[in-house]
Amino acid sequence: MNTTWKDHIESTPTVLRGKPRIKGTRIPVSLILGYLAADKSPEQIIAEFPDLTREQIAACLDYARDLSNFEIAV
């Protein structure tokens, strides 16, 4: 199964002021990334948010990777 973050993350101006979030929820990507930065495991995050899946959590990391992957114009 090869999914991308675009399958799991959306941003709409009317929900959370347009912050990227897990599709169908009000859980912002930044919250999940914060949990991961605080060394929480996917299982601990899912215990906190039972509707989340490991795939959605991985999509948050994929999203962050894409945001940080840019080239400097010369």
KERO-192430 format. One record per atom (N, C-alpha, C, O): x, y, z; residue in one letter. Coordinates in Angstrom, 2 decimals. Atoms other than C-alpha are relative to their C-alpha. Last residue first. Layout:
! residues N
(rec (X,Y,Z),"A")
...
This chain:
! residues 74
(rec (-1.30,-0.66,0.11),"V")
(rec (20.24,30.85,-7.08),"V")
(rec (-0.04,1.07,-1.07),"V")
(rec (0.96,1.74,-1.32),"V")
(rec (-0.18,-0.59,1.31),"A")
(rec (16.88,29.61,-5.88),"A")
(rec (1.33,0.75,-0.02),"A")
(rec (1.67,1.47,0.92),"A")
(rec (-0.28,-1.43,-0.08),"I")
(rec (17.19,27.45,-2.80),"I")
(rec (0.22,0.51,-1.43),"I")
(rec (1.02,-0.04,-2.19),"I")
(rec (-1.29,-0.37,0.56),"E")
(rec (15.56,24.08,-3.21),"E")
(rec (0.16,1.51,0.06),"E")
(rec (-0.80,2.25,-0.13),"E")
(rec (0.07,-1.08,0.99),"F")
(rec (12.81,22.78,-1.01),"F")
(rec (1.40,0.29,-0.49),"F")
(rec (2.39,-0.04,0.15),"F")
(rec (-0.77,0.35,1.18),"N")
(rec (12.12,19.66,1.03),"N")
(rec (-0.15,1.09,-1.06),"N")
(rec (-1.07,1.05,-1.87),"N")
(rec (-1.39,-0.38,-0.25),"S")
(rec (10.97,20.90,4.43),"S")
(rec (0.91,-0.26,-1.21),"S")
(rec (2.08,0.11,-1.19),"S")
(rec (-0.11,-1.43,-0.27),"L")
(rec (7.31,20.97,3.49),"L")
(rec (1.46,0.43,0.15),"L")
(rec (1.83,1.55,-0.21),"L")
(rec (0.22,-0.74,1.24),"D")
(rec (7.52,17.52,1.88),"D")
(rec (0.15,1.52,0.21),"D")
(rec (0.67,2.22,-0.66),"D")
(rec (-1.16,0.23,0.86),"R")
(rec (9.08,16.05,5.01),"R")
(rec (-0.15,0.78,-1.30),"R")
(rec (0.80,1.42,-1.76),"R")
(rec (-1.09,-0.84,-0.53),"A")
(rec (6.39,17.63,7.19),"A")
(rec (1.25,-0.15,-0.86),"A")
(rec (1.95,0.84,-1.11),"A")
(rec (0.38,-1.40,0.28),"Y")
(rec (3.66,16.06,5.01),"Y")
(rec (1.14,0.94,0.45),"Y")
(rec (1.54,1.83,-0.30),"Y")
(rec (-0.22,-0.17,1.44),"D")
(rec (5.38,12.66,5.15),"D")
(rec (-0.30,1.43,-0.42),"D")
(rec (0.41,2.00,-1.25),"D")
(rec (-1.45,-0.06,0.19),"L")
(rec (5.54,12.94,8.94),"L")
(rec (0.35,0.21,-1.48),"L")
(rec (1.26,0.97,-1.80),"L")
(rec (-0.43,-1.27,-0.59),"C")
(rec (1.83,13.76,9.10),"C")
(rec (1.51,0.18,-0.17),"C")
(rec (1.97,1.28,-0.48),"C")
(rec (0.29,-1.05,0.99),"A")
(rec (1.10,10.89,6.68),"A")
(rec (0.42,1.37,0.53),"A")
(rec (0.85,2.22,-0.25),"A")
(rec (-1.11,0.02,0.96),"A")
(rec (2.83,8.51,9.11),"A")
(rec (-0.20,1.08,-1.06),"A")
(rec (0.78,1.68,-1.52),"A")
(rec (-1.14,-0.56,-0.72),"I")
(rec (0.28,9.53,11.75),"I")
(rec (1.21,0.05,-0.92),"I")
(rec (1.94,1.05,-0.93),"I")
(rec (0.22,-1.44,-0.10),"Q")
(rec (-2.54,8.94,9.29),"Q")
(rec (1.15,0.68,0.72),"Q")
(rec (1.56,1.78,0.35),"Q")
(rec (-0.20,-0.56,1.33),"E")
(rec (-1.15,5.49,8.44),"E")
(rec (-0.20,1.52,0.00),"E")
(rec (0.54,2.24,-0.67),"E")
(rec (-1.45,-0.14,0.18),"R")
(rec (-0.85,4.59,12.11),"R")
(rec (0.30,0.65,-1.34),"R")
(rec (1.24,1.43,-1.46),"R")
(rec (-0.68,1.23,0.40),"T")
(rec (-4.57,5.25,12.41),"T")
(rec (1.50,0.26,-0.11),"T")
(rec (1.94,1.41,-0.19),"T")
(rec (-1.16,-0.10,0.89),"L")
(rec (-6.48,7.93,14.27),"L")
(rec (0.55,-1.38,-0.33),"L")
(rec (0.36,-2.34,0.41),"L")
(rec (0.44,0.02,1.40),"D")
(rec (-9.99,7.42,15.66),"D")
(rec (1.16,0.10,-0.98),"D")
(rec (0.96,-0.11,-2.18),"D")
(rec (0.29,1.35,0.50),"P")
(rec (-8.63,6.41,19.07),"P")
(rec (-0.46,-0.06,-1.46),"P")
(rec (-0.38,-1.13,-2.08),"P")
(rec (0.95,-0.30,1.09),"F")
(rec (-7.03,9.84,19.71),"F")
(rec (-0.36,-1.31,-0.69),"F")
(rec (0.21,-1.63,-1.73),"F")
(rec (0.54,-1.34,-0.28),"E")
(rec (-5.14,9.60,23.04),"E")
(rec (-1.10,0.38,-1.00),"E")
(rec (-2.07,1.06,-0.64),"E")
(rec (0.70,0.14,-1.29),"A")
(rec (-4.57,5.84,22.74),"A")
(rec (-0.68,1.32,0.37),"A")
(rec (-1.76,1.33,0.95),"A")
(rec (1.28,0.63,0.30),"I")
(rec (-3.74,6.47,19.07),"I")
(rec (-0.80,-0.21,1.28),"I")
(rec (-2.03,-0.12,1.26),"I")
(rec (0.83,-1.02,0.65),"I")
(rec (-1.02,8.90,20.14),"I")
(rec (-1.38,-0.57,-0.29),"I")
(rec (-2.39,0.11,-0.08),"I")
(rec (0.40,-0.95,-1.04),"Q")
(rec (0.42,6.37,22.59),"Q")
(rec (-0.91,1.09,-0.59),"Q")
(rec (-1.85,1.53,0.07),"Q")
(rec (0.97,0.66,-0.88),"E")
(rec (0.40,3.67,19.90),"E")
(rec (-0.49,0.94,1.10),"E")
(rec (-1.67,0.94,1.44),"E")
(rec (1.31,0.01,0.66),"P")
(rec (2.08,6.02,17.42),"P")
(rec (-1.08,-0.65,0.87),"P")
(rec (-2.23,-0.20,0.87),"P")
(rec (0.09,1.02,1.04),"S")
(rec (4.86,6.46,19.98),"S")
(rec (-1.35,0.12,-0.70),"S")
(rec (-2.28,0.70,-0.15),"S")
(rec (1.15,0.89,-0.19),"K")
(rec (5.31,9.69,21.90),"K")
(rec (-0.03,-0.99,-1.16),"K")
(rec (0.24,-0.62,-2.30),"K")
(rec (-0.39,1.40,-0.11),"D")
(rec (8.84,11.14,21.77),"D")
(rec (-1.16,-0.93,0.34),"D")
(rec (-0.96,-1.97,0.97),"D")
(rec (-0.11,0.26,-1.44),"A")
(rec (7.81,14.76,22.44),"A")
(rec (0.26,-1.48,0.27),"A")
(rec (0.12,-1.95,1.40),"A")
(rec (-1.19,-0.72,-0.46),"A")
(rec (8.54,15.46,18.77),"A")
(rec (0.23,-0.22,1.49),"A")
(rec (1.37,-0.17,1.96),"A")
(rec (-1.16,0.77,0.47),"L")
(rec (5.98,12.77,17.87),"L")
(rec (1.30,0.65,0.46),"L")
(rec (2.24,-0.05,0.83),"L")
(rec (-0.07,1.25,-0.77),"Y")
(rec (3.37,14.45,20.06),"Y")
(rec (1.22,-0.82,-0.41),"Y")
(rec (1.93,-1.35,0.44),"Y")
(rec (-0.44,-0.34,-1.35),"G")
(rec (4.17,17.80,18.50),"G")
(rec (0.10,-1.21,0.89),"G")
(rec (1.05,-1.34,1.67),"G")
(rec (-1.46,-0.19,0.07),"L")
(rec (3.91,16.32,15.01),"L")
(rec (0.57,0.37,1.36),"L")
(rec (1.68,-0.04,1.71),"L")
(rec (-0.59,1.33,0.13),"I")
(rec (0.43,15.05,15.90),"I")
(rec (1.52,0.11,-0.06),"I")
(rec (2.23,-0.68,0.57),"I")
(rec (0.18,0.68,-1.29),"L")
(rec (-0.61,18.49,17.14),"L")
(rec (0.66,-1.37,-0.03),"L")
(rec (1.36,-1.75,0.91),"L")
(rec (-0.99,-0.52,-0.95),"S")
(rec (0.89,20.21,14.08),"S")
(rec (-0.11,-0.66,1.37),"S")
(rec (0.89,-0.84,2.06),"S")
(rec (-1.26,0.69,0.23),"V")
(rec (-1.14,17.97,11.79),"V")
(rec (1.03,0.45,1.03),"V")
(rec (1.81,-0.37,1.52),"V")
(rec (-1.01,-0.62,0.85),"P")
(rec (-4.30,19.43,13.28),"P")
(rec (1.28,-0.84,-0.10),"P")
(rec (1.67,-1.52,0.84),"P")
(rec (-1.31,0.25,-0.60),"I")
(rec (-7.04,17.15,14.61),"I")
(rec (1.07,0.59,-0.92),"I")
(rec (1.29,0.08,-2.02),"I")
(rec (-0.51,-1.32,-0.36),"R")
(rec (-10.41,18.63,13.61),"R")
(rec (1.36,-0.14,0.68),"R")
(rec (1.76,0.73,1.46),"R")
(rec (-0.13,-0.28,-1.44),"T")
(rec (-11.37,15.45,11.81),"T")
(rec (0.35,1.48,0.19),"T")
(rec (0.52,2.23,-0.77),"T")
(rec (1.17,0.44,-0.73),"G")
(rec (-12.61,14.23,8.42),"G")
(rec (0.05,0.25,1.49),"G")
(rec (-0.84,-0.18,2.22),"G")
(rec (1.28,-0.05,0.70),"K")
(rec (-9.19,14.50,6.83),"K")
(rec (-1.12,-0.55,0.87),"K")
(rec (-0.98,-1.57,1.53),"K")
(rec (0.34,1.34,0.47),"I")
(rec (-6.36,14.90,9.36),"I")
(rec (-1.40,0.08,-0.62),"I")
(rec (-2.32,0.61,-0.01),"I")
(rec (0.57,0.90,-1.00),"R")
(rec (-5.56,18.58,9.59),"R")
(rec (-0.24,-1.36,-0.62),"R")
(rec (-0.22,-1.52,-1.84),"R")
(rec (0.06,1.38,0.49),"P")
(rec (-3.63,21.33,7.81),"P")
(rec (-0.47,-0.92,1.13),"P")
(rec (-0.05,-0.79,2.28),"P")
(rec (-1.16,0.81,-0.40),"K")
(rec (-4.54,24.71,9.32),"K")
(rec (-0.13,-1.41,-0.58),"K")
(rec (-1.24,-1.96,-0.63),"K")
(rec (-0.81,0.46,1.12),"G")
(rec (-7.14,26.57,7.26),"G")
(rec (1.24,-0.79,0.36),"G")
(rec (2.01,-1.18,-0.52),"G")
(rec (-0.61,-1.15,0.70),"R")
(rec (-8.62,28.60,10.09),"R")
(rec (0.96,-0.42,-1.10),"R")
(rec (1.94,0.27,-1.39),"R")
(rec (-1.28,-0.29,-0.66),"L")
(rec (-9.27,25.40,12.05),"L")
(rec (0.78,1.10,-0.71),"L")
(rec (2.01,1.09,-0.76),"L")
(rec (-0.27,0.90,-1.14),"V")
(rec (-12.05,24.54,9.60),"V")
(rec (1.40,0.29,0.52),"V")
(rec (2.38,0.25,-0.24),"V")
(rec (1.08,-0.07,-0.98),"T")
(rec (-13.57,27.16,7.27),"T")
(rec (0.21,-0.91,1.21),"T")
(rec (-0.58,-0.86,2.16),"T")
(rec (0.02,-1.25,-0.75),"P")
(rec (-10.41,27.84,5.26),"P")
(rec (-1.04,0.05,1.12),"P")
(rec (-0.89,0.82,2.06),"P")
(rec (1.10,-0.80,0.52),"T")
(rec (-9.98,24.19,4.27),"T")
(rec (-0.12,1.25,0.87),"T")
(rec (0.04,1.18,2.08),"T")
(rec (0.02,-1.34,-0.57),"S")
(rec (-6.81,22.15,4.65),"S")
(rec (-1.14,0.76,-0.67),"S")
(rec (-1.17,0.91,-1.89),"S")
(rec (0.69,-1.03,0.77),"E")
(rec (-6.58,18.44,4.08),"E")
(rec (0.08,1.33,0.74),"E")
(rec (0.39,1.39,1.93),"E")
(rec (-0.08,-1.35,-0.57),"I")
(rec (-4.44,15.52,5.15),"I")
(rec (-0.70,0.98,-0.92),"I")
(rec (-0.57,0.92,-2.14),"I")
(rec (0.41,-0.06,-1.40),"H")
(rec (-4.97,11.78,4.67),"H")
(rec (-0.08,1.40,0.60),"H")
(rec (-0.62,1.58,1.69),"H")
(rec (1.14,0.90,-0.22),"D")
(rec (-4.72,10.92,0.96),"D")
(rec (-0.59,0.18,1.41),"D")
(rec (-1.72,-0.23,1.66),"D")
(rec (1.18,-0.62,0.61),"K")
(rec (-2.51,13.95,0.34),"K")
(rec (-1.25,-0.86,0.14),"K")
(rec (-2.37,-0.36,0.01),"K")
(rec (0.66,-0.83,-1.01),"W")
(rec (-0.01,12.48,2.80),"W")
(rec (-1.27,0.63,-0.57),"W")
(rec (-2.20,0.91,0.19),"W")
(rec (-0.73,-1.24,-0.27),"T")
(rec (0.78,9.82,0.27),"T")
(rec (-0.77,0.80,1.04),"T")
(rec (-1.91,0.47,1.38),"T")
(rec (0.84,-1.19,-0.08),"T")
(rec (-0.29,6.22,0.02),"T")
(rec (0.88,1.21,0.26),"T")
(rec (2.02,1.08,0.71),"T")
(rec (-0.83,-1.20,0.14),"N")
(rec (1.63,3.20,-1.20),"N")
(rec (-0.90,1.23,0.00),"N")
(rec (-1.43,1.61,-1.05),"N")
(rec (0.85,-1.17,0.00),"M")
(rec (0.00,0.00,0.00),"M")
(rec (0.89,1.23,0.00),"M")
(rec (1.65,1.47,0.94),"M")
